[in-house]
């Protein structure tokens, strides 16, 4: 999903070599080394990730290979080639007990296998590539090219007269075209270390569902419920809103409000085809 947006927004002065999972599996160290040595890029942008949060609870090894071993392989290859690495991470490295948005230097404490695997990836990159990495934590992604909450909600809204959506998890919904543009800005600024980046404004999943359905004009009733009403295999942080002020200071601006992203996604019909 994010890789699609990064490809579509590549600046005119950048030569981008796009590799799918079929082209390169990041958990294969020899393949990673061969590709990086062959291309000798200025930057590696790692959009690969095991993002099935609930499935990770029963497939911890698979999550670890993609989210921890893979980034470590990329970091070693980048170190050998003198290349910088931009890696995508998540709000799920936090435990959600904060009462204000999370800053980059706040203590971490993931609640689930997915979050722990992503944190392990971060730690590996910092250890292997201390001076030449950029870790971008983001959250609640939706866009073209992969399954996402907005697409699922609209599909269900067309099938059912009423939906229940949790209203006690708080984050910043993020539209992948907006995030991709932000990544290119950070690359242009030669940003380093860890940066939080998400669309402006915070919401609950209930508010995102309501906003998406309102754009379509559907009459589906959306009822708010609690996380306890809809138990899932993986625990979610109740409050994982990211503080993106560091990003704003680096590039001189914020990402657009999340509601604008939802409206753009829905009105262009993309939400109707993504699953």
C-alpha positions as CSV (number, residue, x, y, z in Angstrom):
1,X,0.0,0.0,0.0
2,X,2.7,2.5,1.0
3,X,5.1,1.2,-1.7
4,X,2.4,2.0,-4.3
5,X,2.1,5.6,-3.1
6,X,5.9,6.0,-2.9
7,X,6.2,4.9,-6.5
8,X,3.4,7.2,-7.7
9,X,4.9,10.2,-6.0
10,X,8.6,9.9,-6.9
11,X,10.2,13.3,-7.6
12,X,11.3,14.1,-11.1
13,X,14.9,14.3,-10.1
14,X,15.0,10.9,-8.4
15,X,15.6,7.6,-10.1
16,X,13.6,5.0,-8.2
17,X,14.3,1.3,-8.5
18,X,11.1,-0.4,-7.2
19,X,11.3,-4.0,-6.0
20,X,8.3,-6.1,-5.0
21,X,8.4,-9.1,-2.6
22,X,8.8,-11.3,-5.6
23,X,11.8,-9.4,-6.7
24,X,13.5,-9.3,-3.3
25,X,12.7,-10.9,0.0
26,X,14.1,-8.7,2.8
27,X,14.7,-11.7,5.1
28,X,17.2,-13.2,2.6
29,X,20.5,-11.6,3.5
30,X,22.5,-12.7,0.5
31,X,19.7,-11.4,-1.9
32,X,19.6,-8.1,-0.1
33,X,23.4,-7.7,-0.2
34,X,23.5,-8.6,-3.9
35,X,20.8,-6.1,-4.9
36,X,22.2,-3.2,-2.8
37,X,25.7,-3.8,-4.0
38,X,24.5,-3.9,-7.6
39,X,22.4,-0.7,-7.4
40,X,24.5,1.3,-4.9
41,X,21.6,3.6,-4.1
42,X,21.8,6.9,-2.1
43,X,18.8,5.7,-0.1
44,X,17.0,2.5,0.6
45,X,13.3,3.0,1.4
46,X,12.0,0.0,3.2
47,X,8.2,-0.3,2.8
48,X,8.2,-4.1,3.4
49,X,6.3,-5.2,6.5
50,X,4.4,-8.0,8.0
51,X,1.3,-6.0,9.0
52,X,-1.3,-8.7,9.9
53,X,-1.5,-7.6,13.5
54,X,-3.8,-10.4,14.7
55,X,-2.3,-13.1,12.6
56,X,1.1,-12.3,14.1
57,X,0.0,-13.6,17.4
58,X,-0.1,-17.1,15.9
59,X,2.8,-16.5,13.4
60,X,5.4,-14.7,15.5
61,X,8.3,-16.2,13.5
62,X,6.9,-14.8,10.2
63,X,6.5,-11.4,11.8
64,X,10.0,-11.5,13.2
65,X,11.6,-12.4,9.8
66,X,10.0,-9.5,7.9
67,X,9.8,-6.8,10.6
68,X,13.1,-7.5,12.5
69,X,15.4,-9.7,10.5
70,X,14.6,-8.0,7.2
71,X,15.5,-4.5,8.5
72,X,18.7,-5.8,10.0
73,X,19.7,-7.3,6.7
74,X,19.0,-4.0,4.9
75,X,20.9,-2.1,7.6
76,X,24.0,-4.3,7.1
77,X,23.8,-4.0,3.3
78,X,23.5,-0.2,3.7
79,X,26.4,0.0,6.0
80,X,28.6,-2.0,3.5
81,X,27.5,0.1,0.6
82,X,27.6,3.5,2.3
83,X,23.9,4.0,1.8
84,X,21.2,5.6,4.0
85,X,18.2,3.6,5.1
86,X,14.6,4.9,5.5
87,X,12.6,2.4,7.5
88,X,8.8,2.5,8.3
89,X,7.7,1.7,11.8
90,X,4.6,2.0,13.8
91,X,2.7,3.6,16.8
92,X,2.3,0.0,18.1
93,X,5.7,0.2,19.7
94,X,4.0,2.1,22.5
95,X,1.7,0.7,25.2
96,X,-1.1,3.3,24.8
97,X,-1.1,4.5,28.4
98,X,0.0,8.1,27.7
99,X,-2.3,11.0,28.1
100,X,-0.7,13.2,25.4
101,X,0.7,12.4,21.9
102,X,3.8,10.3,21.9
103,X,7.1,11.9,21.1
104,X,10.0,10.1,19.4
105,X,12.0,9.8,22.7
106,X,9.1,8.5,24.8
107,X,9.5,5.1,26.4
108,X,8.3,2.1,24.3
109,X,6.3,-0.9,25.4
110,X,4.6,-2.8,22.7
111,X,1.5,-4.9,23.7
112,X,1.5,-7.5,20.9
113,X,3.7,-9.6,18.7
114,X,3.5,-7.2,15.8
115,X,4.6,-4.2,17.9
116,X,7.5,-6.2,19.4
117,X,8.7,-7.3,16.0
118,X,8.6,-3.8,14.7
119,X,10.5,-2.5,17.8
120,X,13.1,-5.2,17.2
121,X,13.6,-3.9,13.7
122,X,14.1,-0.4,14.9
123,X,16.6,-1.5,17.5
124,X,18.6,-3.5,14.9
125,X,18.8,-0.6,12.5
126,X,20.0,1.8,15.3
127,X,22.7,-0.6,16.3
128,X,24.0,-1.4,12.9
129,X,23.5,1.9,11.2
130,X,23.7,4.6,13.9
131,X,24.5,7.6,11.8
132,X,22.8,6.8,8.5
133,X,19.2,5.8,9.3
134,X,15.8,7.4,9.3
135,X,13.0,5.6,11.1
136,X,9.6,7.0,10.3
137,X,6.9,5.9,12.7
138,X,3.4,6.3,11.3
139,X,-0.1,4.8,12.0
140,X,-3.5,3.8,10.8
141,X,-2.7,3.7,7.1
142,X,-5.3,3.6,4.3
143,X,-4.8,3.9,0.6
144,X,-4.6,2.1,-2.7
145,X,-2.8,-1.2,-3.0
146,X,-3.7,-3.2,0.0
147,X,-6.3,-4.0,2.7
148,X,-7.2,-1.2,5.0
149,X,-9.8,-0.1,7.5
150,X,-11.6,2.4,5.3
151,X,-12.0,0.0,2.4
152,X,-13.3,-2.7,4.7
153,X,-15.8,-0.4,6.4
154,X,-17.3,0.8,3.1
155,X,-17.6,-2.8,1.8
156,X,-19.5,-3.8,5.0
157,X,-21.6,-0.6,4.8
158,X,-22.8,-1.6,1.4
159,X,-23.7,-5.1,2.7
160,X,-25.2,-4.4,6.1
161,X,-27.7,-1.8,7.4
162,X,-25.8,-1.4,10.7
163,X,-22.2,-1.6,11.8
164,X,-20.4,-1.6,15.2
165,X,-17.0,0.1,15.4
166,X,-14.8,0.6,18.4
167,X,-14.7,4.1,19.8
168,X,-12.1,3.8,22.5
169,X,-8.9,3.5,20.5
170,X,-7.3,6.8,19.5
171,X,-4.8,7.5,16.7
172,X,-4.0,9.6,13.6
173,X,-5.5,8.1,10.4
174,X,-2.9,8.4,7.6
175,X,-3.5,8.5,3.9
176,X,-0.6,6.8,2.0
177,X,-0.2,9.5,-0.7
178,X,0.2,12.1,2.0
179,X,2.7,9.9,3.8
180,X,4.6,9.1,0.7
181,X,5.0,12.8,-0.2
182,X,6.2,13.4,3.4
183,X,8.8,10.6,3.0
184,X,10.2,12.3,-0.1
185,X,10.4,15.6,1.8
186,X,12.4,14.0,4.6
187,X,14.7,12.4,2.0
188,X,15.3,15.8,0.4
189,X,16.1,17.2,3.8
190,X,18.5,14.3,4.5
191,X,16.7,13.7,7.8
192,X,18.1,11.2,10.2
193,X,17.2,9.4,13.5
194,X,13.5,8.8,14.3
195,X,10.6,11.0,13.1
196,X,6.8,10.6,13.7
197,X,4.7,11.3,10.6
198,X,0.9,11.1,10.2
199,X,-2.0,13.1,9.0
200,X,-3.1,16.0,11.0
201,X,-5.7,15.5,13.7
202,X,-6.7,12.5,15.8
203,X,-9.7,10.2,15.7
204,X,-11.1,6.9,16.9
205,X,-12.0,4.1,14.5
206,X,-15.6,4.9,14.9
207,X,-15.0,8.5,13.8
208,X,-13.0,7.3,10.8
209,X,-15.9,4.9,9.8
210,X,-18.5,7.6,10.2
211,X,-16.4,10.1,8.1
212,X,-16.0,7.6,5.3
213,X,-19.6,6.5,5.2
214,X,-20.7,10.2,5.3
215,X,-18.7,10.9,2.1
216,X,-20.5,8.1,0.2
217,X,-24.0,9.2,1.3
218,X,-24.8,5.7,2.5
219,X,-27.5,5.5,5.2
220,X,-25.7,2.7,7.1
221,X,-26.0,3.2,10.9
222,X,-22.7,3.2,12.7
223,X,-22.9,2.3,16.4
224,X,-20.0,3.0,18.7
225,X,-18.7,0.2,20.9
226,X,-15.8,-0.6,23.2
227,X,-12.7,-2.7,22.4
228,X,-13.9,-5.2,25.0
229,X,-17.1,-5.6,23.0
230,X,-15.1,-6.8,20.0
231,X,-12.1,-8.8,21.3
232,X,-9.3,-9.5,18.9
233,X,-6.2,-11.9,19.3
234,X,-3.8,-8.9,19.6
235,X,-4.1,-6.2,22.2
236,X,-4.2,-2.7,20.8
237,X,-2.9,0.4,22.5
238,X,-5.9,2.5,23.6
239,X,-4.1,5.8,22.9
240,X,-1.3,5.8,20.4
241,X,-1.6,9.3,18.9
242,X,1.8,10.4,17.5
243,X,3.3,13.8,18.1
244,X,4.5,15.0,14.7
245,X,6.0,18.3,15.7
246,X,9.5,17.1,14.9
247,X,8.5,16.4,11.3
248,X,6.9,19.8,11.1
249,X,10.1,21.4,12.3
250,X,12.2,19.5,9.7
251,X,10.2,20.2,6.6
252,X,8.3,23.3,7.6
253,X,4.8,22.0,7.4
254,X,2.2,19.4,8.4
255,X,0.5,16.7,6.6
256,X,-3.1,17.5,5.6
257,X,-6.0,16.7,8.0
258,X,-7.0,13.0,7.9
259,X,-10.6,13.8,6.9
260,X,-9.3,15.3,3.6
261,X,-7.5,12.0,3.0
262,X,-10.6,9.9,3.7
263,X,-12.7,12.1,1.4
264,X,-10.1,11.9,-1.4
265,X,-9.8,8.2,-1.1
266,X,-13.5,7.6,-1.1
267,X,-14.5,10.1,-3.9
268,X,-12.0,8.7,-6.3
269,X,-13.4,5.2,-6.0
270,X,-10.2,3.7,-4.6
271,X,-11.9,2.5,-1.5
272,X,-14.3,0.4,-3.5
273,X,-11.7,-1.7,-5.1
274,X,-9.1,-2.1,-2.3
275,X,-9.6,-5.1,0.0
